[in-house]
């Protein structure tokens, strides 16, 4: 599914996560590396940072990582050692402020994303914020204010799927059609233990931790300018924090349903199935591996060599500081996933006005 090199990185990532302990008391400098002019800081050194962000950054340019921080100091050291970084930092804010750092990747716990991002934006850095970029409306307001006050800072979001070749092809097809869309997602997610940190109140749960991927994609398919106001409804079974059905009615009369189920372990990881109908176009997307489009009498099938969730393209865009996210998308994507959580928790429909206009 991933190719040999990335599969090995994922395996190493599992061993990397066995590191435990507390934060570093002093910076740890890599004895094997001189200060080579590396310009990337990683805040958060979990499995995703290790096997995706650091993996791709060092494939784009070896020696690109300057520093890394994690509250488990040994994980920062493990990442810096593996990817030839310069030092593991004891203080995340000092790492962000390092004058040699130009780009900051934030992959820490969800509740801390906005705080680190705002600090990096104020320092004028290029910033990549893993999903979700905020966990509250107060954080969203502060983040948007920082972006407006520091337009020189380029901001990227960790929604990798929009940069997948499959999604880009789909958007070209939908862009040629007029009228509202009918969108249906079914996702089988990872089973998580009840005490997993995702379920902490301050972290936003699985809606902000997982479901936000597909609310973001849905908003992009409809279009920010045509989406609001949105009527959002949500259901979850009593006692479950991992199973949801969400419906969305958009201003342009588009309708979307997202069904998210996490009942066991799927051998091939997260499974994703999309069906969409707009104008003369019917499209199906399966696991970001196979896409089928029918437009009139023309049928097109595209199968990638392996699954393409857009991770490489998303990280490369930040690495090259090209095509940053618009302020409108930063605001409205969060507006929607926060609204979905509000609707599910309240058990009644929520009407979302634009957070940007």
HELIX and SHEET records of a PDB file:
HELIX    1   1 UNK A    4  UNK A   16  1                                  13    
HELIX    2   2 UNK A   47  UNK A   48  1                                   2    
HELIX    3   3 UNK A   49  UNK A   53  3                                   5    
HELIX    4   4 UNK A   54  UNK A   60  1                                   7    
HELIX    5   5 UNK A   73  UNK A   82  1                                  10    
HELIX    6   6 UNK A   92  UNK A   97  1                                   6    
HELIX    7   7 UNK A  110  UNK A  112  5                                   3    
HELIX    8   8 UNK A  113  UNK A  122  1                                  10    
HELIX    9   9 UNK A  137  UNK A  149  1                                  13    
HELIX   10  10 UNK A  160  UNK A  163  5                                   4    
HELIX   11  11 UNK A  165  UNK A  175  1                                  11    
HELIX   12  12 UNK A  197  UNK A  199  5                                   3    
HELIX   13  13 UNK A  201  UNK A  203  5                                   3    
HELIX   14  14 UNK A  205  UNK A  206  1                                   2    
HELIX   15  15 UNK A  207  UNK A  211  3                                   5    
HELIX   16  16 UNK A  212  UNK A  222  1                                  11    
HELIX   17  17 UNK A  224  UNK A  227  1                                   4    
HELIX   18  18 UNK A  311  UNK A  320  1                                  10    
HELIX   19  19 UNK A  327  UNK A  346  1                                  20    
SHEET    1   A 7 UNK A  28  UNK A  29  0                                        
SHEET    2   A 7 UNK A  87  UNK A  88 -1                                        
SHEET    3   A 7 UNK A  65  UNK A  69  1                                        
SHEET    4   A 7 UNK A  40  UNK A  43  1                                        
SHEET    5   A 7 UNK A 103  UNK A 106  1                                        
SHEET    6   A 7 UNK A 126  UNK A 129  1                                        
SHEET    7   A 7 UNK A 155  UNK A 157  1                                        
SHEET    1   B 9 UNK A 298  UNK A 303  0                                        
SHEET    2   B 9 UNK A 290  UNK A 295 -1                                        
SHEET    3   B 9 UNK A 281  UNK A 286 -1                                        
SHEET    4   B 9 UNK A 271  UNK A 278 -1                                        
SHEET    5   B 9 UNK A 181  UNK A 188 -1                                        
SHEET    6   B 9 UNK A 255  UNK A 261  1                                        
SHEET    7   B 9 UNK A 244  UNK A 249 -1                                        
SHEET    8   B 9 UNK A 230  UNK A 235 -1                                        
SHEET    9   B 9 UNK A 350  UNK A 352 -1                                        
END                                                                             
